[in-house]
Amino acid sequence: MNIAMIPARMGSQRLAKKNLRELNGVPLIIRAIRKCIDAKCFDEIWVNSEHKDFGPIAETEGVYFHKRPKELGDNQATSEQFITEFFEKHECKTLYQVHSIAPLLTVNDVLSFVGHMESSDYDCLLSTEEIQIECTFQNRPINFTYDSKTNSQELEPVQRVSWSITGWRRDSFLSAVNSGKCATYSGEVGFYAISRLAAHVIKTETDLEFAEAVLPLVEKP
């Protein structure tokens, strides 16, 4: 069984109640729910939050609500902790985390990602944006050299993990947890390139304004 899980923490330091902020009149959390429903590739869809206010939203949209413990909804809790808690409560083969704060991820993006995961042996599949320009880390070149100048289109792209959508095999994840290892990147890890727009996530007011501006490009008839 495949489950889509939409995390929705009420608290946010940079953009208050961001999951409830609207994009073209529709709250981000509802956009994510409807996207998962329209994809028609999940056996169950769950909203995962520490706050009870997301329960009625999930019910109205016809999906399930998982109320995680309050301590897994603060700024100190990690995604690995609340995913572990969810896995311990729900049987499935594969879990797909679909972020509401990635509203430009389309239904086709979801279907392509799920299809790739299902046809692979990956235990973890991460969505990435491929950046094909000179990149550095700690003032050192990553994908280019100071010895020569290469045209940008000839560079190996750097893969930025976006977290717009992620897939995990339940057994591999929990096995890593029980072994005291990092479960987020457990087992065989794969990377799946999505578009720049699909990789855009809402963390600030500016991010939301950008998404509003380019939404017509994503939702054109």
Secondary structure, 3 states (H helix, E strand, C coil): CEEEEEECCCCCCCCCCHHHCEECCEEHHHHHHHHHHHHCCCCEEEEEECCCCHHHHHHHHCCEEEECCHHHHCCCCCHHHHHHHHHHHCCCCEEEEECCCCCCCCHHHHHHHHHHHHCCCCCEEEEEEEECCCCEECCEECCCCCCCCCCHHHCCCEEEEEEEEEEEEHHHHHHHHHCCCCCCCCCCEEEEEECCCCCCCCCCHHHHHHHHHHHHHHCCC
